[in-house]
Amino acid sequence: MFFRWDWLRPVLTAPIVPTLGPVHPDALTVSMFEDILRAADTGDFLPYDKDQRWGGEKNEKVLRSDVVHQPEHTLIPTLTRRGQGYGTVKVFAYGLRDGVVEEAAELAAKLAAAHDVAGARVVRPFGPETTHPRGTRIQLKDFAATPCPAPDGPVRPVTAWPTAVQETFAPFAEAMAGDGLAFLHTQMQAGRCGPVLATAIEDRIVGAIGPMEVRPDAIGCPQLMPQYFAVLPEVRGQGVGRVLWRAAMHWGQSHGAAYQLLQTEVGGPSDRLCQAEGLTSLGFSHTTRGNRPGPGSEQSGGGRLGRRHWQGGSRA
């Protein structure tokens, strides 16, 4: 066994695992961290990796030989490639002292140069008690805690709308390509994902959330998988997003999910929605740049922020 749990567990201020993202606190074990090291050697998806549903190959792996594991802090670097010179090294910095960020930034910069990629990032978890949180909030929807009634509003699977309304999904998806809906549409057309819920105004789809899928997590507990979520700008502020979200939660509960994990931008509309709906905050994840400048550097945050991006909604 590589990791010592008595070293790692005290610095896991939020349930974030490299290459996997947020996980349920009950599933957070040393075995999960050992699993991501083994996956780095094989290149395979772990059975409970949420990204495996999209097929293909896992494009983020742990740089196993560069892991720093010490009594007071642990640094776990990962590499994601997107063609020659493009990609990102992220160093997950687990530690309570402030200096851990500087050490992680230096490691990220060194590894980005060594692997010839433009991006160098540091991911720092913070606990739910953080006074001035930044980045993304990890939120838990526990379906056993409260009922999720069907929402008041016209929400149904895209395929259940009349044909004329269904045909408006393609232009809607294209308009919301930045939120992942174009990618989702290709998965729908190929029959590679679960149902997508949509709402329409005047026979035109204006918002959608999906795919709706329930899969077991690392300890076999049924989890409602992350979704893409988008609402056209011109209809925001009318409660469309809330109706869609409640419909998704009703679907998850009625299909046997025990919980869902979400990431929301701190202070953003989706963050306020989840807070108003009574979700539990499990902590925060703040991503900063490493020290390696250069053209082609990617924006920090991993593309999982904002009004319409839920945890895992974007395709890394």
C-alpha positions in Angstrom: 0.0 0.0 0.0 1.4 3.4 -1.0 -0.7 5.8 1.0 -0.8 5.9 4.8 -4.4 6.7 5.8 -3.2 8.2 9.1 -1.3 10.8 7.1 -3.8 11.4 4.4 -7.1 11.4 6.2 -6.4 14.4 8.5 -5.7 16.7 5.5 -8.7 15.6 3.4 -10.7 18.7 4.2 -13.1 18.1 1.4 -14.0 14.8 -0.4 -12.1 15.4 -3.6 -10.1 12.6 -5.3 -7.7 13.2 -8.2 -9.1 12.1 -11.6 -12.4 11.3 -10.0 -13.6 14.6 -8.6 -15.9 14.9 -5.6 -17.1 11.6 -4.0 -19.5 10.8 -1.2 -17.9 11.1 2.2 -18.9 7.5 3.0 -17.0 6.3 0.0 -13.8 8.2 0.8 -11.3 5.6 1.8 -7.6 4.9 1.3 -8.6 2.2 -1.2 -9.9 4.8 -3.6 -6.6 6.6 -3.6 -4.8 3.3 -4.2 -7.2 2.7 -7.1 -6.3 5.9 -8.9 -2.6 4.8 -8.7 -3.4 1.5 -10.2 -5.5 3.1 -12.9 -2.5 5.3 -13.8 -0.5 2.1 -14.7 -3.3 0.5 -16.7 -4.9 3.5 -18.3 -8.3 1.9 -17.7 -11.4 3.5 -16.2 -12.2 2.5 -12.6 -15.5 0.7 -12.5 -17.1 3.6 -10.5 -15.5 6.4 -12.6 -18.3 8.7 -13.8 -16.4 9.5 -17.0 -16.5 5.9 -18.3 -20.1 6.4 -19.5 -18.8 8.5 -22.3 -16.6 5.7 -23.6 -13.2 6.2 -25.2 -10.1 6.4 -22.9 -9.5 8.1 -19.7 -7.6 11.3 -20.6 -6.4 12.2 -17.1 -4.0 10.1 -15.1 -2.0 10.4 -11.9 1.7 10.9 -12.4 2.5 8.2 -9.9 6.2 8.6 -9.6 5.9 12.3 -8.8 3.4 11.9 -5.9 4.6 13.5 -2.6 3.3 11.8 0.5 4.4 13.0 3.8 2.9 13.1 7.4 1.6 16.7 7.1 0.8 17.0 3.4 0.3 15.0 0.2 0.7 16.3 -3.3 -0.9 14.2 -6.1 -0.2 15.4 -9.7 -2.3 14.5 -12.7 -1.7 14.9 -16.4 -4.3 15.6 -19.1 -3.2 15.8 -22.7 -5.0 17.5 -25.6 -2.5 17.1 -28.5 1.1 18.1 -28.8 1.9 20.9 -26.3 -1.6 21.2 -25.1 -2.8 19.8 -21.8 -2.6 20.4 -18.1 -0.8 19.3 -15.1 -2.9 19.6 -12.0 -1.4 19.1 -8.5 -4.0 18.3 -5.8 -2.6 19.9 -2.6 -3.8 18.2 0.5 -2.4 20.0 3.6 -3.4 22.4 6.3 -0.4 24.8 6.2 -0.5 27.7 3.6 3.0 26.8 2.3 1.5 23.6 0.7 0.2 25.8 -2.2 3.6 27.2 -3.1 5.1 23.7 -3.0 2.3 22.4 -5.2 2.7 25.3 -7.7 6.4 24.6 -8.1 5.7 21.0 -8.7 3.0 21.8 -11.2 5.3 24.1 -13.1 8.2 21.6 -13.1 6.0 18.8 -14.4 4.3 20.9 -17.0 7.7 21.7 -18.5 8.8 18.1 -18.2 5.7 16.8 -20.1 5.7 19.8 -22.5 2.2 21.0 -21.8 1.0 24.6 -21.4 -1.2 24.3 -18.3 -0.1 24.1 -14.7 -2.7 24.2 -12.0 -3.0 23.7 -8.2 -6.3 22.3 -6.8 -6.7 23.1 -3.1 -9.6 21.6 -1.1 -11.2 23.5 1.8 -13.6 22.4 4.4 -17.2 23.4 4.7 -16.5 25.7 7.6 -14.3 28.0 5.4 -15.1 31.6 6.3 -14.4 33.1 2.8 -14.8 30.3 0.3 -13.7 30.6 -3.3 -13.9 28.4 -6.4 -16.5 25.7 -6.4 -18.7 24.4 -3.6 -19.3 20.7 -3.4 -22.9 20.0 -2.6 -24.8 16.9 -1.6 -28.4 16.1 -2.4 -29.5 13.3 0.0 -32.6 11.7 -1.5 -33.3 9.9 1.8 -33.6 13.1 3.7 -36.5 14.8 1.9 -39.1 13.9 -0.7 -38.7 15.3 -4.2 -42.2 15.8 -5.6 -42.8 16.3 -9.3 -42.3 20.0 -10.2 -45.0 22.4 -11.3 -44.2 23.0 -14.9 -43.9 21.4 -18.4 -40.9 19.2 -18.1 -40.6 15.8 -19.8 -38.0 13.8 -21.7 -37.1 15.3 -25.1 -38.5 12.2 -26.8 -41.9 12.7 -25.1 -42.5 16.1 -26.6 -44.4 16.3 -29.9 -42.1 15.9 -33.0 -42.2 19.7 -33.8 -41.0 20.5 -30.3 -38.3 17.8 -30.4 -36.9 19.3 -33.6 -36.1 22.5 -31.7 -33.7 20.7 -29.5 -30.9 20.7 -32.1 -30.8 24.5 -32.4 -31.1 24.9 -28.7 -28.2 22.5 -28.2 -26.1 24.4 -30.7 -26.9 27.7 -29.0 -25.8 26.3 -25.7 -22.7 24.5 -27.0 -20.6 26.3 -24.5 -22.5 24.5 -21.7 -21.9 21.1 -23.2 -25.3 20.7 -24.9 -23.9 20.1 -28.4 -21.8 17.3 -27.0 -24.8 15.9 -25.2 -26.8 16.0 -28.4 -24.3 13.9 -30.2 -24.5 11.3 -27.4 -28.3 11.3 -27.6 -28.2 10.8 -31.4 -25.9 7.9 -30.9 -28.1 6.4 -28.2 -25.2 6.4 -25.7 -26.9 8.1 -22.8 -30.0 8.2 -20.6 -33.0 10.4 -21.1 -32.7 14.2 -21.2 -35.4 16.3 -19.6 -36.5 19.5 -21.3 -38.9 22.3 -20.9 -40.5 24.3 -23.7 -42.2 27.6 -24.1 -44.4 28.2 -27.1 -43.4 24.9 -28.6 -39.7 25.7 -28.4 -37.3 24.0 -26.1 -35.7 26.6 -23.9 -34.0 24.5 -21.2 -32.7 21.0 -20.6 -30.9 18.8 -18.0 -29.4 15.4 -18.6 -28.6 12.7 -19.2 -30.5 11.1 -16.4 -28.6 8.0 -15.2 -28.2 6.2 -11.9 -25.0 4.1 -11.3 -23.3 2.5 -8.3 -20.5 4.4 -6.6 -17.3 2.9 -5.2 -19.2 1.2 -2.3 -22.2 0.2 -4.4 -24.5 3.0 -3.4 -26.8 4.2 -6.3 -25.7 7.7 -7.3 -27.6 10.0 -9.7 -24.9 10.9 -12.2 -23.9 14.5 -13.0 -25.8 16.2 -15.8 -25.4 19.0 -18.3 -27.8 21.8 -17.5 -28.6 24.8 -19.6 -31.3 27.5 -20.0 -31.5 30.0 -22.8 -30.4 33.5 -21.7 -33.6 35.1 -22.7 -35.8 33.1 -20.4 -33.5 33.1 -17.3 -35.0 34.6 -14.2 -38.4 33.1 -14.8 -37.9 30.0 -12.7 -37.2 27.7 -15.6 -33.9 26.4 -14.1 -35.5 25.6 -10.8 -38.3 23.7 -12.4 -35.8 21.7 -14.5 -33.6 21.0 -11.4 -36.6 19.8 -9.3 -37.7 17.6 -12.2 -34.2 16.0 -12.3 -34.2 15.4 -8.5 -37.7 13.8 -8.8 -36.4 11.5 -11.5 -33.4 10.5 -9.5 -35.4 9.8 -6.3 -38.1 7.9 -8.2 -35.4 5.8 -10.0 -33.7 4.7 -6.8 -30.8 7.1 -6.4 -29.5 7.6 -2.9 -27.8 10.9 -3.6 -26.3 13.3 -6.1 -23.1 15.4 -5.8 -22.9 18.7 -7.5 -20.3 21.5 -7.9 -21.4 25.1 -8.1 -19.5 28.3 -8.5 -19.5 30.0 -5.1 -21.9 32.9 -5.1 -23.3 32.1 -8.6 -27.0 31.5 -9.4 -26.7 27.7 -9.3 -24.9 28.0 -5.9 -27.8 30.1 -4.6 -30.3 27.6 -6.0 -28.7 24.6 -4.3 -28.4 26.5 -1.0 -32.1 27.5 -1.2 -33.1 23.9 -2.0 -31.4 22.7 1.2 -28.4 20.9 -0.1 -25.5 20.1 2.2 -22.1 21.8 1.6 -19.2 19.3 1.8 -16.5 21.8 1.2 -14.8 23.7 -1.5 -12.3 23.3 -4.3 -10.2 26.2 -5.4 -8.0 26.0 -8.6 -5.1 28.4 -9.2 -2.5 28.7 -11.9 0.9 27.2 -11.5 4.1 29.2 -12.3 4.5 28.2 -15.9 3.4 31.0 -18.3 3.1 30.6 -22.0 0.7 30.6 -25.0 -2.1 28.1 -25.0 -2.6 28.1 -21.3 -6.0 27.0 -20.3 -8.3 28.9 -17.9 -8.4 27.7 -14.4 -11.4 25.9 -12.9 -11.6 22.9 -15.1 -14.7 24.1 -17.0 -17.1 22.9 -14.3 -18.4 26.2 -13.0 -21.4 28.5 -13.5 -25.1 28.7 -13.8 -25.5 25.7 -16.0 -22.5 23.4 -15.2 -23.0 20.8 -12.6 -20.3 18.5 -11.3 -19.0 16.4 -14.0 -21.1 18.1 -16.6 -18.3 19.2 -18.8 -16.2 16.7 -20.6 -12.6 17.1 -19.4 
